[in-house]
């Protein structure tokens, strides 16, 4: 074999190794993907360490099945192919369980009930959904709140629906007057408005949204993690985590308290 051919073969082998899918987990480690700027559900603190409501949930659930967690930051939309490809074992980021998503993804039982809200500036021009007729609205691309805007554009006669890479980008445009209203999950926006002044939630929309941990349909951890969540609801751990991050206990009939099976696709 000549040197040139041998070099080509070695280079090809190295390229093949690089191109191989990342194997999701080392022994005993649950690799979790998370959007790093979604407080109080998940965010990086001043030391660059992930913390938040869902971080505590997935960490405790993994502990109960004898695993530790390794959390890696992802943008929101790449979380979906990352679970399917096996790059991560699980994803958290206020991910709503929907029939559409259950076609290609699996979810644990829900642990948080959310409502969608409309945010506007404090100048009083927009005081509710009806005031957005002929106005520009926006939301985080790929989110259920953005889908709601697109689906209801004609019904409420929005002049334009804008897409953003993050909820924060949408709120910054709202603050600057480049959009008239923004939709997102109420708890996220209310938390954001403790830092970003001059905006408020002007209307809540009951959406029936519930959050769960997302995994691949073939995940060997789905049933075990779901059982751990059930145990956390039974012994009050889930309520303790809720009170830590939201300051109150979740309602007794909420998914934070009620035990459930794995949702069926």
N, C-alpha and C positions, 0 to 999 in steps of 0.2 A: 504494500500500500504506500503510495507516495505521500509526501508531507502535506501537499495541498489538499488531497482528498481527505486525509486524516483530520486536518484542521477543520474542514467543512463539516465532517461528521461530528466532531466534538462540539462545534458551534451549534449544530442542529440539536444535539442532545441537550445542551444548556438551555437553548430557546424553548425546547419542549418542557423542561422542568419549570421554567418561568411561567409558561402558559398554562400549566396544570391548575385546576381549581384549588383554592385554599381549603385545606381540611379544617372543618369547623372547630373541633374542640380537642384540646389535650385531655388526658385522663382526669376525670373529676372536675373539669372546668366547663361551665356553661358560658359560651360566648354570646354576648348580648349587644345588639346594635341599638343606638339611641341618638335621637336628635339632641345636640348639646345645648340648645338655647330655648327650652320649653318650660320655664318655671311656672308653678312650683312642682311640676311633674318630674322633670329632669333638667339639670343644668350643671355646668362646671363652676365650682366655687373658686375663690381667689387662688387656691393652690393648684387648680387645674384638675381637681378630682370631681367625678360625677356625684351628685346627690339629688334628692328629691323624693316625692311621693312614690313614683313607680320604681325608682331605684331601690328604695327600702323594700317594696313588695317583692320584686324579683330576687333581690339578695336573700331575703328571708325564706322565700319559697325554695330557692336553690339549696340553701343551708339544710332545709328539712328533708331533702332527698340526698343529702351527703355530697353536695357539690359547692364549689365557690363560683363566683362570677367574674368575668373579664368583660368590661364594658368599653365599646369602641364607638366613637362619634361618626354619625352618618347624616347626610341631608335626608329629608323626609322620604322623598320618592324612591331613592335607591334602597331603602330598607326592604321593599317588596321583592326585588330580584335577589337581594342578598340572602333572604331566608330560603328562597326556592333553590338557589345555587349551592347552598351549604356553606357559604362564607361566614354566616352567623347561625347560631342555634335558635335565637329568639330575637324579637324586636319589641321595643316599647317606645312610645312617643305619643300618648293620647290617641292611639289608633282605634278608630271606631270599628266595631264588628258589623259588617254589612253582608247581605246576601251575595252581592257582586264579589266581594273579597273572599267569601267562603268558597267560591268556585275554585280558586287556585291556592288559597292559604288556609291554615288552620288557626283557631284561636282557643285560648283557655276560656273558662267562664268569665263573665264580666266582673269588674270590681269597682267601677265608677260610672255613675249616671251623669251625663252632661247635658247642658242646654246650649244652643247656639245663640249668639247675641249679635246685635248691630251696634257698632260704635260710631260716634260722631264727635265733632269738636264741641267744646263748651260754649260756642258763640250763640247757640240757641236756634240756628237756622234749620237744623235737622233734629227733630224731636221724636222720630219714629220711622217705621218702614214707609208709611204713606208719603212722607216728605222726600223720599228718594226718587220719586217719579221724575224722569228726565235728567237724573244725576249720574255721576260716575261712581261706581263701587268697585271694591277689590277684595282679594283674599289670597291666602297661601295656596299656591298651585298644588293640585293633587289632593287637597283636603276635602272633606265632605261639605264644609261651609262654602268652598269655591264651587263645588258641583251644584249646591243649592242655588247660588247666584246665577249660574249658567242656566239651570233648569227653569228658574223663575224670572229670567230677564224680560221676557215678553209680558208676563202676567203683571209685573210691577212697573214695567216700562222704564227700566234702567237705560240710560243712554249708552253705557259701556261697562263691561266687566273686565277688570284688569287682573292679571296673574302676577304673583310675587314669589320669590324664592324662600321667603320666611314670613311668619306673622309679623315680626318686628319691622321688616321692610314695608309691609302694608301700612302699619301704624305710623311709621315715619312719614310716608306719603300723605296719610290722613292729617297728621299734625302740620305738614307743610302746605296743605290745601290743594294737593294734586288729585285727591279723590275726596268724595263727599261722605262716603260711608265705608266701613270695613266689617266683614263678618268673620267671626272666629268663635272658639269656645269661650263661654262666659268666664270661667275661673282663670283662664290664661290672661284674658284681657284685664280683668279686675286686678290681677297681680301686677300686670305691666303698668297699669295706671297709678300704682303706688310709686313708680319711678318716673313715668312719662306723664307729665301734667298737661292739662288743657283738653282732655278727652274723657268720654264717659260712655257707658253702655246705655243706649237710649231705648232699646227694646229687646226682649227675650223671645226666642222662637222655640217652642217645644219640638224637639227633633227626635226624641226617643233614642238618642245616641248613648251607647255604652262602650267602655274601653276594655280591652283584654290584651293579654300577651300574645303576639303573633308568632307562629312557627310554621315550618314546612308541614305539609300534610303527612309526610312520612316520618315526622320527628318521633324518636323513641322516648322523648322527655315529656310529650304533651300530657299524657294521662297522669304521670307522676306529679308534674307541676300543678295540674288542676286539682289533684287530691290535696296537695300542700295548701293551695288557696282555700279549699274547703275547710281544712283544719284551722287555718288562720282566721277564718270567719267565725268558726265555732268557739275558739278560745279567746276571742276579743282582740287578737293582735291586729287585725285589719282596722278595727275602730281606733286603736291606739295610733297607728300610722296615719290614719285620716286626721285625727285631732292634732297630731304633731304638725302637719303641713297646712291644714285649713282652719285650725283653731276651734273646731266644733266636731261633735259626733255626726256621722252620716245618718240620715233618716232611717228608721227601722225597716222600712219597706224598700230600701235602695239595694242596688247590687253590691254595695260595699258590705252589706250585712247578710243578704239572702244567698244561700248556697245554691249552686247550679251545676249542671253537667256541661261537658264540652259542647259548644254550639254545633249543630248539624249543618253541613253545606247543602 
